[in-house]
Amino acid sequence: MKQARNPEPIHPPVGRYVHQIEVSGESRLLFISGQVGMQPDGSVPEDATDQLAVAFENVLRNLEAAGFEKTDLVKVTFYLVQGAFSDADIARRREAVGRLLGDHVTTSTLVYVAALAAPQYKVEVDAWAVRP
């Protein structure tokens, strides 16, 4: 069974997508749409690393809303706008993700892109989670 949801307290989708789709069966699967650095009130920080933290917090909010935990994450993909992160920001990006994930590790992909859905977005994060 598949269930699409836009959970509170995440901002409403700004396009034709849902924030998460859960697939139930022997294990529960959760696919989380790309989350940008938009706060629940619709504001977007200017700083790319701050946007990353907000985007990842939105991933964690999606997990919690579906009854999942960060330790259920199995795949995370990061999309970074080319040039939005300096060399110093890369270290800050790793630290931010480390603070949010703690000791938990996931599969991960990092992709540099020319642009995202709107010019103010510098980062987008999507994720997959599984829960027995």
N, C-alpha and C positions, 0 to 999 in steps of 0.2 A: 504494500500500500504506500502511496506517495501523498505527502501533505505539504502544501506550500503555505508559508506564513511570513508576515511582516510584524515582528514582535515589538511591543513597547519595551523599553524607552528609546528605540532607535528612530531616527528621522524617517519620514515616509520615503519610499522610493522616488527618485527623481526621473524615472524613465520606466520603460516596460520591462520590469523584472521584479522578483521578490528577493527579500533578504536571505531566505533560507528555504530549502526543500529537504524534508526528512523522508527517507525510504525505510519502511519497517519490514521486518522479516525475522530471520533467525538472529540477525544483528541489526541494530538501528544505524542507519547511515544518515549523515547530515551534510549537505552541500551548501556552503554559504557563498552567496554572490559577492563580487568584488566590493569591498567596503572602502570608502574614501574617508578622508580626515574631516568629515562633517559632524559637528556636535549635534545632540538631539534638538537644540534650538535653531539649527540651520547654519550656524557660524562655522567658518573654516579658518584655522590658524594660518598665518603667512608662512611660518617656518616649516620646511619640509620634514624635519625630524619630529616636530610637534604634530604634524599631520599624520605621520606614521604611527605615533603613539595613539592618536584618536582612532585611526582606522583599525588598529589592532584591538583597541578597547571595544570597538563595535563588533569585531569578530567574537571577542569574549562575551559580550552581551548577547549575541545571537546564540552562542553555546548555552549560556545560562537559561535563556528564555525557552530553549528546547529541552532542558533537563540534562544537558551535557556538561562536562567539565573540561578545562583546558588540557587535561591529561588524555582526553578522548581525541584530540587533534592528531591527524595522521598525515596531512598534506597542507602546506601553506605556500602560496605563490605571491611574490611581491612584484609589483609593477612600479618602477620608478621612472619619472620623467627625466630624460637625459639632460644633464647639466643642472638639475635641481639640487643635487647633493655634491658637496665638495669632498675632497679626500678626508678632511676632518669630520664631515658629517657621516661618512661611512662608519667610522668607529662609534659615533653617537647612535647610529641606526642599530648597530649590533648590540650596544649596551641597552637600548630601549627594548629591543625584542627579548634580550636576556632577562631584563627585569620583569617583563610581562609573562614570559614562559617559565621562569625559574629553571629548574633542572630538567624539565620535560623537553624532549627532542622530537622533531617531526621530520618528515620529508619536506624539502623546501626547494623552491625555484625562485631565482631572481632574474627579472627581465627588465631591460632598459627600453623605454618606448619614447617616441617623439612627442606624444601628447596623450591625455586622457579625455574623458567625456566633456570636461569644461576646463577653461584655462587656469582657474584657481587651484585645481587639483594637481598635486605633485606626486602623490603616491596612491596606490590602490592595493588591497590585500584580499585574496579570496582563500577559502579553506575548506577542507574536507575533514569530517570527524566520524568515528565509529564507536558505538557503545554496544557491548554484548547484551 
